[in-house]
């Protein structure tokens, strides 16, 4: 099978699959970065989670337990 067909994005489902795969790879790959970059990325993700919790609470949306990060982290 030609390489171009193996990585098709002809359908919305295929496009979504590849976007999720790339994003997940970048997310879990941060531990391979130098410490300064990896720790900065981890802090940014934690900050994003905290802000999402605040926005969900303000909107009256139930917050998932795994999103509730202690404030001292």
C-alpha positions in Angstrom: 0.0 0.0 0.0 1.4 3.4 -0.9 2.5 5.5 2.1 0.1 8.3 1.1 -2.8 5.9 1.5 -1.7 4.6 4.9 -1.9 8.1 6.4 -5.2 9.2 4.8 -7.2 12.2 6.0 -10.0 11.8 3.4 -12.7 11.4 5.9 -13.5 13.5 9.1 -12.9 10.3 11.2 -9.4 9.8 9.7 -8.6 13.4 10.2 -9.8 13.3 13.8 -7.8 10.1 14.5 -4.5 11.6 13.2 -5.1 14.9 15.1 -5.7 13.0 18.3 -2.7 10.7 17.7 -0.3 13.6 17.1 -1.6 15.6 20.1 -1.3 12.6 22.4 2.2 11.9 21.2 3.3 15.5 21.9 1.6 15.4 25.3 3.3 12.2 26.5 6.6 13.0 24.8 7.3 16.0 27.0 9.2 13.8 29.5 11.9 13.3 26.8 12.6 17.1 26.6 15.3 18.8 28.6 14.2 19.5 32.2 13.6 23.2 31.7 11.2 22.6 28.8 9.5 19.6 30.4 8.8 21.3 33.7 7.6 24.5 31.9 5.2 22.4 29.8 3.9 20.5 32.9 3.2 23.8 34.7 1.3 25.1 31.7 -0.8 22.0 31.5 -1.6 22.2 35.2 -2.5 25.9 34.9 -4.8 25.1 31.9 -6.5 22.4 34.0 -7.0 24.7 36.9 -8.5 27.4 34.7 -10.9 24.9 33.1 -12.1 23.8 36.5 -12.8 27.5 37.4 -14.7 28.1 34.2 -16.7 24.9 34.6 -17.6 25.9 38.2 -18.6 29.4 37.1 -20.8 27.9 34.4 -22.4 25.4 36.8 -21.0 22.4 35.0 -20.0 19.4 37.1 -16.2 19.1 37.3 -14.5 15.7 36.8 -12.6 14.6 39.9 -9.4 14.1 37.9 -9.4 17.7 36.9 -9.3 19.0 40.5 -5.7 19.7 41.0 -4.7 20.9 44.5 -3.7 24.6 44.6 -0.3 23.9 46.2 0.9 22.1 43.0 
